[in-house]
Amino acid sequence: MQFQTAALRPCSVLIWLALGLAGMMLLHGAPARAQGVGLADPFNNARIETVSIRLANPGPDAGLNDRITDTVRRALSFFPGTLFSQDRAAFAIGRALRNPDVADITYDLGFGRAGGLDVQVTVTLATAGQTGTGRGYAITGNPKDFPLIYDRNGTVLRFKLDALGLYYANRNAWYGDPQAMLAGNPLVQGNPAGKAYEGWVEGLVTLGISGITPVTESLYAYGAFSMMTTESKGQELFTDLTRSYTAVEDAYIGVVGGRTSASGNRLAFNLSAGRQRFTLANALLIANTAANGQERAALQANARWASDLLALGQVSYNTTKLEVFYVDPDELPVIDTDTRIGGINIETTPTPGLMLAGSYLSSPQSGFSYFGPTGSVIGTRKGLETVDLRFTWEAPANVPGPFFGGEIARQTNRNFSMDARAAYVEAGYTFADAAWTPSVGYRLSYFSGDDPATATYERWDPLLSGGNGEQWVQGSNHFKVVQDSNVIAHRLQARMRPSPKIEIVPQLWAFYADSLNNIGGNPALTFLGDREYGYEANVTLKWFASRNLYVHGMVAYTVPGEAVDLALKDPRDWFSLMFFLRYAF
């Protein structure tokens, strides 16, 4: 483990994208945190939209081909609505390869029409003499088998490598006034980015190993371990110090099992514990289970995701899933709140396209403080209870049609009077039969602020909300100033897919405050003179260049609103750009 310091320098720039939405209704807050936008791991924990399976070398017996395809589909457990994971994919392939008729299984990823993933699975049938021979470098000695180390009779051991290089730059970060926007922030060291054009680079390398082995015919044990090194150099949002940090990322074990009846009913379960990542549903409540930045570096890549401890139990029956979890997030030492969160989540798809779900969360331990209208601490997160209900509906895959969804949540606390609310509604349309299969949607989200005229505390606690810029990182620049508390956000978003491997996502945002009392938010915006936070336009380009290489770019332009104009002496429009390459196998 290392921690080093040094310095960086600026560069040059372009571009402005306009925005002007309308709206009114709510706000957000909290001091600026070391939290990026989920870049380093863009497809892990993304929702699977479609799964296709093809045989690379189908045999002459069509019936046998169909039976093998169906067996592989059930063994893989890649089903629409579930979350994708590279480790879980490797484990599932290990189970599926126990079929003696199958020699190899590979998969490729593409972009789904609703922001998730299309998974394309290729199955190679075994030929005479292949059965039972096994694969992997430890068996064959062939370097071409790498990263597969061992694969025989259901036991699979794989090497893991992730590498990422990122360039990020801002012009007029923090609206050109970092001194005011970062006053008292414990993450500040040296000179943070501000006026003028300033950039930095980040990198990460993850090395690890994962494996799965059968215990019985329908029960498997699995585990993974990895180490991650992150580095940053340049003038970033909180510092200009060069840093390098190495630490354990994943370290977990688990068991998975299940069966499919003759009538086709699926029962599956998964129990795991250790250092691992967890996303609850759509990331509104839990996504960023590890913090980045400061001595850990890789602030904007948001490289680290694994919690200090996740205990997770999952049971699913056909399209209904039950989860029970306990999370100890891996917080930055300088702002460690000693938070623990436990909860239960249930999701079901009663009819194709319709998803209904509900969650209950409780925090039995935390030092995270809530501040009343006078600035005094009125309580902590300990005792917090959150109830959440949500639904989504979408037309069948590859069919033009509308989509819509909504969510409502309420927070109370067992130790003092609290009543905070959050909600969103979204509606849009997918033109699945048009060129580039575009879709467009509008989302209105609300996270309550505290009303100083009442004795009850109403400011929404965002917990571990986040994910990526299409989930609950609301605005590439603006999110850094006003996170998901005391905010009303209007989002107009489109998706375009020039090819299954390329996706373009433009967004327009308008942000307003729910309450002029913003205690607990950014210190420069503690007391607001107006509800208009500001506006942002951004465009993201994503490209699966190959099975192993992912390319991502983004530009964003943010305009301060009246609330910022009144709080700062001379706020400037904020421009940022980012580009990264990620290689993984």
Secondary structure, 3 states (H helix, E strand, C coil): CCCCCCCCCECCCCCCCCCCCCCCCCECCCCCCCCCCCCCCCCCCCEEEEEEEEECCCCCCHHHHHHHHHHHHHHHCCCCCCECCHHHHHHHHHHHCCCCCEEEEEEEEEECCCCCEEEEEEEEECCCCCCCCCECHHHHCCHHHCCEEEEECCEEEEEEEEEEEEEEEEECHHHHCHHHHCCCCCCCECCCCCCCEEEEEEEEEEEEEEEEEECCCCEEEEEEEEEEEEEEEECCCCECCCEEEEEEEEEEEEEEEEEECCCCCEEEEEEEEEECCCCCCCCCCECCCECCCHHHCCCCCCCCCCCCEEEEEEEEECCEEEEEEEEECECCHHHCCCCEEEEEEEEEEEECCEEEEEEEEEEEECCCEEECCCCCEEEECCCEEEEEEEEEEECCCCCCEEEEEEEEEEEEECCEEEEEEEEEEEEEEECCCCCCCCEEEEEEEEECCCCCCCCCECCCCCCECCCCCCCCCCCCCHHHHCCCCCEEEEEEEEEEEEECCEEEEEEEEEEECCCCECCCCCHHHCECCCCEEEEEEEEEEEEECCCCEEEEEEEEEEEECHHHHHHCCCCCCEEEEEEEEEEEC
